[in-house]
Amino acid sequence: MNGKQAAGYLAAEWVKDGMTVGLGTGSTAYFTIEKLGERVAEGLKITAIATSEASEELALKYNIPLLKASEVDKLDIAIDGADELDSQLNLIKGGGAALLREKLVALHSDQFIVVADGSKVVDQLGAFKLPIEVVPFCYEWTLHTLRESYPVPFEVRMKGQDIVVTDNGNYIIDASFGRIESPQQLADELKMITGVVDHGLFIGIAAKAVVGYEDGRTEIIEGNLK
């Protein structure tokens, strides 16, 4: 069992009968959904909201009942991966272009749990490019504003010759900030830019993280949230 699988499987054990669950997106969250599917087959009764079309398809494959947001006000728990996490459980997410749905689900959950392999743990956020979701209309203007505001490289995310389009119909701009000295300040500033829908900084949202290592060990990092 590799680190991603170990973390994903352990986090799935915190889901209890009757819970409404936020299903994350990505290679580690995949294993959480897989394990939850096994538990559903064994009789676990849960409902869920998926953070991406890919996770929705996976949930349906494992017969996990899905809800619409209009059918629930709050989730009991959400489990999702991260591209980076620090010791305070501040995160960079969005490598899979699902950051907006992921943040909505995390913020509307009583408990948000991060699953990751050991390579994602960092002393300070920023080595991973920060994804910024922007509206397609006049995205060039938004990109220009970002470049004027911060002296770092910004790139529109591409797949081949095509711009990557999120499940929400938006674009992703990846920013190479390097070490981010003040994550909360940067998070607040980016949200103020017209054209920016949201960004991949998840500050003060995660309650705990499950980190898996290649030898199968897991480590639980507790956050400051109650």
Phi, psi and omega in degrees: 000123181277179186297318180297316180294318180299316180292315182297319181291318181296316180299325180296337181288343179279351177280126184249163180305133177090356182284153168256126195239137171270122183262120183284186184231143176121179190290331178274318176299332176307316183290329175297315179296319178301314180293320177297323176299319177297319181290324175297319178297333179272356176121358179296133180254108178221165167233162188210159168236130182265149183266001178200164177295326179295316179291327176297316178298319180294318178298318178295323177301323182264013176060035174273120183295131182253147179245162167265155181301329181293347183264357182208140179271328187212146175262148177286323185203147172229140181232125185208163180272186178208150175274330171210148170215142179256183185292341177268005182064029165281144190232155158246127178229167176118004177300333178265010176065026180243021191298324183294311179294322179297318181289320177302314181292317180298317183289338181256026178244143177295330180215124178250120182247132180262137173240135184200159170270165188301336182290346183272351182276126184228160175286324182212137182293151169132343177295322175282137180298137182276117178283137178233119180271128183231155176287145180295328183299121179052037181299334178299324178291319177298317178299319179297318179298317178299316181293326177289330185277329186224130182275056180227162180289136174236137180224135171288129183290130183239154168233102189069235180265000186251145174290135177292131179248127180286171177298342179266002180083015181257176177252162176243130171250126180261128184248129180264080183282338190072209181294122182267110186286324183228082184303319182294318179298314180297318179301316181293319182295316182297323180294340182276350184277122179296131184106335176277124177277308176193181184217172187271011174277118177250099187250123176067030182252322186283137177273324179200164177230144172248116182252127180252148181240161188296339178273006178093353178290154173231150177230136178254124178251120181272137177270185181270358181277147177264000000 
